Structure formats: C-alpha cells, structure tokens
Amino acid sequence: MRILLLGGASELGLAIVGELMADQPADVVLAGRPGSRHREAAIESIREAGAASVRWLDFDAADPAGHPAVIQAAFDQPVDVAIVAFGVLDDPTTWLDHAATVRLAQTNYVGALSVGALLAQQMRAQGHGQIIALSSVAGERTRRSNFVYGSSKAGMDGYYLQLGVALKDFGVNVLVVRPGAVNGRMTAGRRRVPMSVTPQQVARATVEAMRRGKAMIRVPAGFGPLMAVYRNLPAGLASRLF
C-alpha cells in the first residue's frame, strides 16, 4: 500500500496514516510546508508506526502553482490512499483582517480544490484509489463564531462530495470526514467544546468508514441527528445557540 498525506505534519492526518498501517506496512509520502518545525517528528512517528518507507516532499497548500509538481512527484508510483489534511483555523478577528482572510481561503478552499483536481486526474488514470478529505461539521451551517473558517470548509466539503460522484465510475472512492473540534496542536489554548474528539478517535472512524465504502461521516456519529436539527433552525434561534 502507498499513502500520500497532504498536510504532512497534520496530527489528524498522521493518526489516519497510522491507523491504515495497523494491519500492514505502507510506503508513505508526507507532503508538508517547507521548513516545518514538525517535519522530523512527523517522519519519526510514521516510521515508529511501521512504515516500509517514508519520504517528505515540500508542499505549500496556499501556492496552487506549485501543486502539479508535488503531485507528479508523489505519483511516481501509484498511490492507493491520498489524504487531504491541511488547513488553518480562524480567530475572532480574522473577518476584519484582509490578509488573514485571503490566506485562510487560499489554503482551505483554493488549495483543497487544486489538489483535488490533480488527485482526480492521477487516480482516474491509474484506475483505482481512495481520497480522504478532512472537512468539518463547521461547514454544515456557517456560524457567527467562526464563519470565515466555516465557509471555507463548506465549499471544500461540497466539492469533495461531488468529486466522489464524478469519480465513482473510474474505480476511485472519495470519503469526506466531518469531525467536531479536534483536540490537538491547532486547538491548543482554546476552550474545550462539547463533543470534541481526539485524532485517534477520528482516525479509527475514518478507516472503518473507508473500508465500508462510505462517502461521508461525522465524528462523533452523534453529530448526525444534532446537525439535522441545527441546519433547519431559524437563523435567529441558531445564532443564540452558538
């Protein structure tokens, strides 16, 4: 098995790679930010998880012009599973910051669609493959508290759901994963929220869903009925709840 992780130092992505290798070793390509201070730790964690080989490729999610070369290098051999795991969060002032808003959108939305198109080309050509796209429940209905982030996830979520439909007849599956707040580096120092999850919990649910051929999951599963109600609440009531 050969795995490509886009967002090579992502705690959530690394946990999924580790879970995929629970039964068999794999050749792993980590594609992450040039100069990432987490690079060596990411490589070592994958080695310890039992990887047959690990390679790092410099990859800037916010630079779509550089994406074709990275994907081409990653697919020097067929890739069985590609995980789209990069992204940035917003904060209470992002909506007032032009540069921060553009950077977030360029990474979470434009970057995600850019690699999605390239992965689709490669996997369609090879005739098989699995794409795992890490979205968020925040994209199901954008909230005032994080609407810059939520709107970017709403866009990428919709794209990958339909990419799965488009690729279905070519032997390629797409799984969209919508976790709640994930407790890790990205949320360090932030207030813990109800129904938050660990990277390991998301990884286990993701790999199980992938093996069952699912197109979308929420983690934890309890978000399903909750979001079914929340999506249909009147705007005024919804805004008072979150």
Number of C-alpha atoms within 10 A of each C-alpha: 15 19 24 25 26 28 23 29 24 24 22 24 27 25 21 25 24 23 20 22 20 13 9 11 17 22 17 27 24 27 24 24 21 12 8 12 10 14 19 11 11 21 22 12 15 23 16 10 19 17 23 15 14 17 12 20 18 19 21 20 25 23 13 17 11 13 19 15 11 17 19 13 12 23 18 8 10 17 23 18 24 24 23 24 23 27 23 13 14 16 12 11 11 18 16 9 10 9 10 16 17 15 15 21 21 21 21 27 23 20 23 29 20 19 19 19 13 16 22 21 12 17 24 17 12 17 13 18 22 23 25 24 26 24 31 23 22 21 21 20 17 18 18 13 13 19 20 23 26 23 20 27 27 21 19 23 26 14 17 25 16 13 20 20 13 14 19 14 11 15 14 22 23 28 25 27 25 25 26 22 20 23 17 14 10 14 12 10 8 8 7 13 11 8 14 13 18 17 19 18 16 26 22 16 19 27 17 14 17 22 9 9 13 15 18 20 21 20 25 16 14 10 18 13 9 10 16 11 10 16 13 10 12 9 11 8 10 15 12 8 8 9
